[in-house]
Amino acid sequence: MRSCQIVMGPAGTGKSTYCKNMHEFCAASGRLTYVVNLDPAAESFDYPVAFDIRDLISLEDVMEELGYGPNGGLVYCMEYLIQNLDWLQDLLLEYSDDDYFIFDCPGQIELYSHLPVMKHLCTALQEWSFSICGVYLIDSLFISDPSKFISGILCSLSAMVQLELPHVNVLTKCDLVDEQELEKYLDPSSGYLLETLTNATTNKWQPLSRAVCNVINDYSMVAFVPMNITDEESIEMVLHHIDHAINYGEDVEPKEPKDDMADE
């Protein structure tokens, strides 16, 4: 079974940087990976692109020809992809069953929260025998603003519910924040988040803050893995969580021993 990561998250959270560093780390450790651009608004890449949605449709063309704005145009592009999934399937068929893919996706939140586009894509990939892990990125700088962090958590939870995939949440840009402060936010179900958010809101909004935090606490569905791109062990830990989520490598057949080893 082929494996892939669906890399999601709001704009500016470092999805393309994540793909670059994950691709380089996998290459250095002997795992061949292919990065696929599914962002029709992308302009340049720091990683080798296996294939690119812009060869099918681009945001620039949609805005120019149909007069759509950036948001509507991006949604149109992704819906067009779903209507032409044979284009994607034909490209994927050129690769072997053991190849590993990383899909760099757009930063349009509604694609993962309530529009069915990404759900249809994931369903198609599963029908094509892909084992998928959803990787949702949140900027670790959000910890400086509890309300932003809560918003990021809820968006991640929405994507988890919508896509119904094995899921790993990653805090990016961890090299830019204090490590001890970061540790307090890796498990949002702890009481620290409720206390911090309550202290940061006025009395009027504190009941709402408590209610939101209690939802997160009660279900304990959201936790984060920190990723520091300057630390190989950090990248390795993220990949380990992803591999564990999809049982990567467990279906690999053991190799037969060589004849000379058998004689021994």
C-alpha positions in Angstrom: 0.0 0.0 0.0 1.3 3.5 -0.9 1.5 6.1 1.8 1.1 9.9 1.8 0.8 13.0 4.0 -1.9 15.6 3.3 -0.2 18.8 4.6 -2.8 21.3 5.7 -3.1 24.5 7.8 -3.8 28.2 7.5 -1.8 30.4 5.2 1.6 31.3 6.6 2.0 28.3 8.9 5.0 27.0 6.9 3.4 24.2 4.8 5.9 24.5 2.0 8.8 24.8 4.4 7.5 21.7 6.2 7.4 19.8 2.9 10.9 20.9 2.0 12.4 19.9 5.3 10.5 16.6 5.5 11.5 15.7 1.9 15.2 16.5 2.7 15.1 14.5 5.9 13.5 11.5 4.3 16.1 11.6 1.5 18.9 11.7 4.0 17.5 8.8 5.9 17.0 6.7 2.7 13.3 7.1 2.2 12.4 8.3 -1.3 9.6 10.8 -1.2 7.7 12.8 -3.9 6.2 16.2 -3.1 3.1 17.1 -5.0 1.9 20.7 -5.2 -1.9 21.0 -4.8 -1.9 24.8 -4.2 -3.1 26.5 -7.4 -1.9 29.8 -6.0 1.7 28.7 -5.4 4.5 30.7 -7.2 7.8 29.1 -6.4 9.1 26.0 -4.5 12.2 25.2 -2.4 11.7 21.5 -3.1 11.6 19.4 -6.3 8.0 19.1 -7.4 6.9 15.7 -8.7 3.8 17.2 -10.3 1.9 20.4 -10.0 -1.9 21.2 -10.0 -1.0 24.4 -12.0 -0.4 22.1 -15.0 -4.2 21.4 -14.8 -5.5 24.7 -13.5 -4.0 27.8 -11.8 -5.5 30.5 -9.7 -4.1 33.2 -11.9 -5.9 31.9 -15.0 -9.2 31.5 -13.1 -9.1 35.1 -11.8 -8.3 36.4 -15.2 -10.8 34.4 -17.2 -13.7 34.2 -14.8 -13.2 37.4 -12.8 -13.2 35.5 -9.4 -11.4 36.9 -6.4 -8.5 35.0 -4.7 -10.7 33.0 -2.3 -13.5 32.1 -4.7 -10.9 31.3 -7.4 -9.0 28.9 -5.2 -12.1 27.0 -4.2 -13.0 26.9 -7.9 -9.6 25.4 -8.7 -9.9 22.7 -6.1 -13.4 21.8 -7.2 -12.1 21.6 -10.8 -9.4 19.1 -9.6 -12.1 17.0 -8.0 -14.0 17.0 -11.3 -10.8 15.8 -13.1 -9.4 13.3 -10.6 -8.4 11.1 -13.6 -5.6 13.7 -14.2 -4.2 13.0 -10.8 -4.7 9.3 -10.9 -2.9 9.0 -14.2 0.1 10.8 -12.8 0.1 8.7 -9.6 0.0 5.5 -11.7 3.4 6.3 -13.1 4.9 5.6 -9.7 5.4 2.3 -7.9 3.3 0.9 -5.1 6.1 1.6 -2.5 6.5 5.3 -3.3 5.8 7.9 -0.6 4.0 11.2 -1.3 3.7 14.5 0.4 0.8 16.7 -0.8 1.4 20.4 -0.2 -2.2 21.7 0.0 -3.7 25.3 -0.1 -4.1 27.4 3.0 -7.9 27.9 2.5 -9.4 26.8 5.9 -12.9 26.1 4.5 -11.5 23.4 2.3 -10.8 21.3 5.5 -13.6 22.5 7.7 -16.9 22.4 5.8 -16.5 22.2 2.0 -16.4 18.6 0.8 -13.5 19.2 -1.6 -10.6 17.7 0.4 -12.9 15.0 1.8 -13.5 13.9 -1.8 -9.8 14.0 -2.6 -8.9 11.8 0.4 -11.7 9.3 -0.4 -10.3 9.0 -3.9 -6.7 8.5 -2.6 -8.0 5.7 -0.3 -9.8 4.1 -3.2 -6.4 4.1 -5.0 -4.9 2.2 -2.1 -3.2 5.1 -0.3 -2.7 5.0 3.4 -3.2 8.7 4.4 -2.1 10.8 7.4 -3.5 14.3 7.7 -0.8 16.7 9.0 -2.3 19.9 10.3 0.1 22.8 10.9 -0.3 25.6 13.4 2.2 28.5 13.8 3.8 28.2 17.3 3.8 32.0 17.5 0.1 31.6 18.2 1.0 30.8 21.8 1.6 34.5 22.4 -2.2 35.0 21.9 -4.4 32.4 23.7 -7.5 33.4 21.6 -5.5 32.7 18.4 -4.3 29.4 19.7 -7.8 28.3 20.7 -9.0 29.3 17.2 -6.2 27.2 15.7 -7.1 24.2 17.9 -10.8 24.4 16.8 -9.8 24.6 13.1 -7.6 21.5 13.6 -10.5 19.7 15.3 -12.8 20.7 12.5 -10.4 19.2 9.9 -10.1 16.0 12.0 -13.9 15.6 12.1 -14.4 16.5 8.5 -11.7 14.3 6.9 -11.8 11.3 9.2 -8.2 10.5 8.8 -5.3 9.4 11.0 -4.2 12.8 12.1 -1.1 14.5 13.5 -1.1 18.2 14.6 2.3 19.9 14.3 3.4 23.2 15.9 5.8 24.8 13.4 8.5 27.5 13.8 9.4 26.1 17.2 12.9 27.5 16.8 11.4 31.0 17.2 9.7 30.5 20.6 10.8 29.7 24.2 11.0 25.9 24.6 9.7 25.9 28.2 6.8 28.1 27.3 6.0 25.9 24.3 5.8 22.8 26.5 2.7 24.2 28.2 0.8 24.2 25.0 1.6 20.8 23.5 -1.4 19.3 25.3 -4.3 21.8 25.2 -6.4 19.5 27.4 -4.3 20.6 30.4 -5.7 23.3 32.7 -3.0 25.8 31.7 -4.8 26.8 28.5 -8.1 27.4 30.3 -6.3 29.5 32.9 -4.4 31.5 30.3 -7.4 32.2 28.1 -9.6 33.2 31.1 -7.0 35.7 32.3 -6.7 37.1 28.8 -10.5 37.8 28.3 -12.9 40.2 30.0 -15.5 39.0 32.4 -18.2 39.1 29.7 -16.4 36.5 27.6 -15.0 34.3 30.3 -18.0 31.9 30.4 -17.5 31.3 26.6 -13.8 30.8 27.1 -14.5 28.2 29.8 -17.1 26.4 27.6 -14.7 26.2 24.6 -11.8 24.9 26.8 -14.1 22.4 28.4 -15.0 21.0 25.0 -11.3 20.5 24.3 -10.6 19.1 27.7 -13.6 16.7 27.6 -12.7 15.0 24.3 -8.9 15.3 24.6 -8.6 14.9 20.8 -6.1 17.6 20.0 -2.4 17.4 21.0 0.6 18.8 19.2 4.1 17.6 18.1 6.6 20.4 18.0 8.8 20.8 14.9 12.0 22.7 14.9 13.5 22.7 11.4 17.0 23.3 12.7 16.9 20.1 14.8 16.9 16.8 12.9 15.7 14.9 16.0 12.6 17.2 16.0 11.8 16.4 12.4 12.4 12.7 13.1 10.0 12.8 15.9 7.3 14.3 13.7 7.9 11.7 11.1 7.7 9.0 13.8 4.3 10.1 14.9 3.1 10.1 11.3 4.5 6.7 10.6 2.8 5.4 13.7 -0.5 6.9 12.8 -0.7 5.0 9.5 1.4 2.0 10.5 4.0 2.8 7.8 6.3 0.0 6.9 4.3 -2.8 8.6 3.1 -4.2 5.3 6.6 -4.5 3.9 7.4 -8.2 3.1 10.5 -9.5 4.8 13.4 -10.1 2.4 14.6 -13.7 1.8 18.0 -14.4 3.2 20.9 -14.6 0.7 22.1 -18.1 -0.2 25.4 -17.8 1.6 23.7 -16.7 4.7 21.3 -19.6 4.5 24.2 -22.0 4.2 25.6 -20.7 7.4 
